[in-house]
Amino acid sequence: MEGYRESVDVMRKKKVLLITPPYHCGVLESAGVWLPLGFVYLAGSLKSLPVEVEIYDAMSKFHTFKDIERKIEEEKPFLVATNAYTSTFPAALEVLRTVKKVNPETFTVMGGVHPTFMWEEALSNYEVDFVVRGEGEETFKELVESLLAGGKFSKIRGIAYRDDDNVVATLPRPRIVDLDSLTPAWDLIEWPIYKYYASDNKRLAIVSTSRGCIQGCTFCSQQLFWEKTWRARKPEKVIEELKFLKEKYDVEVVMFSDEYPTFDRERWEKILDLLIQEQMGLELLIETRVDDIIRDGDIMSKYREAGISHIYVGAESASQEKLETFKKNLNVKLSKKAIDLINQAEIISETSFVLGMPDETEESITKTIEVAKYYNADMTFFLAIAPWPYSEIYPELKEHIVTEDYSLYNFMNPVVKPKKMTLEQVREALDRAHFEFYMYKMKQIPTMPAFKRKYMKDVFRILRDNSCIGDLLKKIKLPEAMRVVMRA
């Protein structure tokens, strides 16, 4: 592919189209409509180039591949890029296949976690011209510059491509040192479509305050993607961006996309203090680790005063032995303590448990359900183990995987068969776990503080009407006292 298609007209602005693959499985989309933050950063990196960039969020718009085909025909892009997790990889391939169907001369690029590690697999499909591996902003900009100039690609770090019949991967690109130097293209976001259902459909943004995670969870893609490193933005820059989003685009709810925003206690407390000082009225959603919540037990009041309304911590298993297999670096008893601290601060608590490992049994799942009730998070999800083909735990799971259809690797569909259970039994156990847990939680709604009571009623309605567990929740027969509360 070196130097091909050299005659590119650099005087005319070329169209670069960033397309999210239209993949749906009834998990995250049940809670709201989430903007594609990665594309916001990629688009920002191209601001200085003679290109016109558009973010086409086909996923959030629930558009079909026919819609995407019409969009390609109308826009006639010079280049189309998409991104992929393992579960969205087939849909991402179909996006680029559609591009090549309309115009085989259009350049196609795929980035994201899955192609970063599985770039040979991605490039075995001839609809993919290039793979961007790892952190994309600088790499993608260099690639677009090279394509505009008809140049060579071998010196661009962090890509993979075909050179004649060979698949070539260049040297990895060093990580970006100064995250505050990046310029997200917030002006390219179609803001009215991004909403948080659990808070009266308020306008929702996603903001990154740090990148990376230093933990070593064996089932996780993020510690691999960031190579167990962690970098952070300055607290003042984070607050500056939040104020901008609030004042310019009327954002009311912000989810921090970070895997580990609280890692540096001093920095994190500075962010909390600045949020309290500014009093922006933002509602903030975060995820973090159990041990950081316990560490911050003395400042949980600051969390609430700063506007944090929802915290996810991963419990992952009711078994200490399983946690050690996952290299979770966590004690089972600490999860209960962390969730209690979140609840005591009147913040919505959420956790999850991973089920369906090869040694799973009906009895171990029953134990997990009871532990979930004991932990008493406001929201708990029971997830089927997803065997990322590049994860550390994959060799242990490989012989038990029953399908290579990546679209099913979404935590909802069991694809690993335990030794003593059928897949159908695992599926039924996941349903039973959700049913029993939410039946248990519904009984608590009348006695919850006012904020939680309203929030949880909205959450229950959303899960019932929008999510993959909706049919289960519709079966719950509420006592009359609870129905009165729900109708109020």
N, C-alpha and C positions, 0 to 999 in steps of 0.2 A: 504493500500500500504506500510505500515511501514515495512522496512527491507526486502522487497521482492527482488528477484534476487540477492542474496547476493554474489554469487561466480563470482566476476569480476576479470579478470586477470589484475592487476595493473602494471605488468612488461612490458606489450606491450602497445604502444601508441594507444589509442582509437581515432576514428575519430569523431569530432563534426562538424556538418554541420549546418550553419546558412543560412536559405533560405528566401528570400523575396517573399511574395505571388504575383503571376503574375496577378495583377489587373490593368486595364486601363480604364480611362474615358475621356481622351483627355483634361486634364487641365494642370497640371504641366509638363507633359511629352512633351507638345508642345514647351516649352522653352528650354529644354535641357535634358541631362541624368544625374540624381542626385544620388550620391553614398549614400548607407545606413549607415549614420554616427553612428546610434545606435549600429549596428553590429560591426563597427570598434572599438567602446569602449568595447563591450562585448568580442570580440575576444582578445583584449588587456588584459582584466582581467584574461584570462585563460593562459597567457604566462608561468606562473610558474608551471602549472599542466602537468602531463604526457599525454597530448592529442595533436592531430593534428587538428588544426582548419581551416576550409575553409569557406569563405563567398561566397555563391552562389546567385548572384543577378538575379534571374529568371525574376523579373519584368523588369529590365533595358535591359536584353537580349531578351525580348519578347518571352521567352520560354513558352511552354505549360505544362500541367500536365503530358503529356506523356514524355516530356523531363525530367521533374523532376523524374518521375518513373525510367527512364533509369539511371539517376544520382544516385539515391538511390541504384539501383541494382549494379552499378559499384563500388561505394564507400563503401557500407556496413557500414554505420555509426553506432556508438554506441549510439549517441544522435542527434536528429534534433530539432532545435529551429526555430520558426518563430515569426513574430510580426504582430500586427493588430490595425488599426484604425477601427471605426465602419464600414465604407464602404468596407474595405478590409477583414473584419472578415470572411465572407463566403469563400473567396479564401484562407485565412490562414487555416481554417478548412480543406479545400480540400487538402492542402499541407500535413497536418498531417494524413489525411485519406489515402493519397497515400503512406506515410511512413509505416503505419500499414498494408496496403495491401501487400507491398513488404516483410516486416518482422514485425510481431506483437510484437516481443521482443525489438524492437528499442524504446528507451525512447523518448518521445515527450514533448516539452515545448513551451508554447505560452506566449509572453509578449506584452507590448504596452498599449496604453491608454484604448482601449475598454475592454480587459480582466482584466485590473487592477480594474475596477469598476464592470464588469459583469463576475466575475470569476465563479460564480455558473452556469451561462448560458454556459460558455466555458466548464466547467467540466461535464456538462450534456451530452457532446459528448465524447464517450469513446475513440476516437482517441487522446484526449488531456490527458496526464498523469499529467502535472504540469502547473500551471500558476505562472509567476513571476509578482508580483504586485509592481508597482511604479518603482523607479530608480533601474536599473537592475544589475550594474556591480558587486557589492559585493554579492548580493543575488544569481546571476547566478553562480558565482565562487563557493560559498558554496554548492550549489545544485549539481554541477558537481563533486566536491570533495566527497560529500556524496554518490553519485551514484557509483563512482569509488571504494569506500570503502565498498559498500553494507550496508551503515549505515542507521540511522533513520533520519527523516525529520522534526519532530515536533519542534525541537529547531532552525530550520532555519527561521529567520524572513523574512517576505515579500513574502511568497509563499502560494499557495492553491493547494490541491491535494485530491485524493480520498483515504480514509482509509476504506477498505472493501466497504460497501455500503454508507458510509457517506462522505460528502464533507467537508473538513477541511481547514480553513484559519488560518495561524499562525499570531503572532503579527506583526504589521507593522514594517518595518525597518527604523531606523533614516536616515535622508538624509546625503549624503556624505559631510563632512565639507570642505575638501580641494580638489577642482576640479582639481587643478594642479597636484595632486598625481596620477591621472588616466593616463594610457598609451595607447592611441589609436594605433591599429595595422595597421598603414598606409601601411606596407609592404604586407598586404594581399589584397590590392585593385588592381583590374585589370584596371589600369589607362587609357589606350587608349579609353575605351568605354565611359568615362565621359566627356561630352562636353557641352558648352554653345552656343546654336545655334545663339543667338542674337549678338554674338561677334565673328563672323568668326569661329565658332566651336572650340574655344580655350578650353584647358584642364581645367576642373572645379573641385574644391574641395568644401566641406562643412565643416565649422569649428564652434565649439561652444566656445563662450567667456564667457557665463553666462548661468544659468539655472533658469527658473521661471518667474513669473509675479505677481505683487502685486495687479493688478486690479481685478475687480469682474464681468466681462462681463458674462451675464447669459447664452449665447449660446455657450460659449467657453469651450473647454476641458482642456486647458492648466492651467488655474487658479485653476481648480479642481485637476489636476494631481500633481501640485507643491504646492498645499494648500496655495496659495497666498504668497509664499515665494520667495526670490530672492537671489542667490549666484553668485559670479563672480570670474573669474580667474584674476591673476595679469596681468596688461598690458604687462610687459616684457615677460611673458610666452606666451602670445598670439602672440606677434611679433616674438618670437623665433620659434614658430610652423609655422607661415606663411613663414618665411625665409627658414625653413627646407623643406616645401612643394614646394616652388619655386625652390630651388637649387637641391633637391634630385629627385623630380618627375616632374619638368617642369610645375607646375601649374601656370596658368595665370589669372584665374578668381576664386574668392572665394565668396561663399555665407555664411554669418553668420546665423547659424540656430536659434539663440536666438530669443525668443519672445520679449525681451526688452533689447537690448544691451546698450542702452543709459541712463538707469535709474540713474546711479551715474555719474553726470556731470563731476566731477573731474577725475574719472577713465577713462571715455569715452574720454575726451579731451587729457588725457595722451596717450591713444591708437592712437588718430589722430596725435598727435605730433611725436610719435615714427614712425608711418607710413611715415610721411613727411620726417623725418630725414633719414630713411633707404632707401627711394626711390626704392622700390622693383619693381615698375612697375605693381603691381597687380591691377586688376579691382575688386571692392568690391560691393556686393549686400547686402542690409540690409532691415529689417523692423523695425519700431518703432512706437511710438505714436505721434499723432498730437501735443500734448502739449510740448513734448520734442523738436520737430523741432522749435516751436515758442520760447521756452526757449533758443535754440541754434542759434537764428537768427543772433547773432553777430559773430558766428564762422562758418557759412555755407561755407565760402571760404576755411576753413580748411577741411571740408568734401570733397570738390572737389579736393583739393590739395593732400589729403591722398589717393585718388584713388576711392572714393565712386562714382559709376556711376548710381546707381539705388536704389531708396528708396520707399518702400511700407508703406503707412499709411492707417489704416482702417477708412474710413468715416462712413460706415455701413448703414446710413439712412439719408434721407433728412428731416426727421421729428424729432424735438426736443423731442416730446412725445415718439416716438419709441426709441430714444437713451436712454431715462430714463428707458423705459421697459427693454432694454438690459443692463442697469447699466453700460453704456459705459463711464460715467464720462467725458463727452465731450460736448462742445457747437457747434452746427451746423456751426456757423460763423467762428469758429477757424479752421475748416478743409480747408476752402478756403484760409485762411491766411498761413497755413502750406504748402499747395501745391504751393502757389505763391512763398514762400521762396525757395522751392526745385527747381522750374522752374527757378527762377532768378539766382540760382547757376549753371545753365546749367547741372543739374542732372535729369535723367529720373525719373518722378513721376508716382506712381501707387497707385490706391485706389480701393475700392470695396463697393458695396451696397448690403445689404441683403434684398431680396424681398420674398413675398409669406406668410407673417404672416396672421393669421386668419382674421384680419381686412383690409387686402389689397384690393384695388379696381383698376380698370383701371385708374381712375383719379390720385390715389396716385402714381402709377407707372409712369404715364406721368410726374408728378411733379418731381419724382426722376430723370428721364432722363434729364429734364431741369436743375436740380441742378447739375447733373454730368457734363453737358456742362459748366455750370457757374464755377464750381471748376476748370475745364480745366486741369485735370491730363493728362499726356501723354497716360496712359493706365488706363482703368476702366473696371471692371468686375462686372456683375450683377449676384448675386448668390441666388439660392433658399435656403431658410432656411433648415438646416439639423438638425433634432430633435434627438440629441444624447440622448439615453435613461437614461443617468445618469446626464444630465445637469440640471441646476437650472430652466431653462425655460420649460423643458419637460412637467410638469403637465399642463401648459397653452396650450400646443400644442397637447396633447395626443388625445383628442376627434376628432381632425381634421386630424390626420395621416391616410392615406389611404392604406398604405402598410407596412408590416414588413420586406420587403426585404432590408436588410442592404446595399446591394451592390448599391442601388439607392440613398443612403444618402451621396451624393458626391458633393453637391452644384449645380450640373448641372440639375438634375432631380427633379422637384417639387414633393414632397411627402406629403406636408401639404396643404389641400384644404381650401382656404379662404371662408368665409361665402357668399361672393357675387361674387365669380369667380369659374369657373370650372378649373380643373387641366390643361386642354388644353389651356384655356385662359391665365393661368399663364405661361405656356411653350411658347406660342406665344408672350407674353409680354416680357419675357426674351430675346427672339430672336430680337424683335423690339428694345429693349433697346440697345443691342449690335450693331445692324445695324445702328441705328440713331447716336449713339455716335461715332462709327468709321468712318461713313460718314463725320461727323463734324470734326473729327481729321485729316482725309486725306486732307482736304482743307487747313490745316495749315502747312503741310509738306514743301512746297516750301519756306516758310518764317522762318523756324526754323534755329537755329545755326547749323553749319556743323556737329558737333558731334551728335546732336539730329536728324538731318535730316537723316543721314546714319542709325543710330540706329532704328529709327522709320520705315524706309523703310524695314529694316530687320525684325523688329517685325511684321509689317503688312504682309509680305510674309510668315513668320512662322505661324502666326495665320490663315492665309488663307489656307496654305498647310497642317498644322499638327494638328490644334486644333479642338475642338468640335464646334467652331463657324465658321469654315472654309467655309462651304457652304454658310453661310450668307454673308461673306465678298466677296466671289466670285461674288455675285450679284451686288456689288457696281460698277456703271458705272462712271469712272473717267473722268473729263474734260481733253481735250488734253494736257493742260499745266501740269497737274499733272501726266499724263502718261509719258510725256517727262522726268520729274523728276524721276519717278520710274524706267524708262529704263536706266537712266544715270549711 
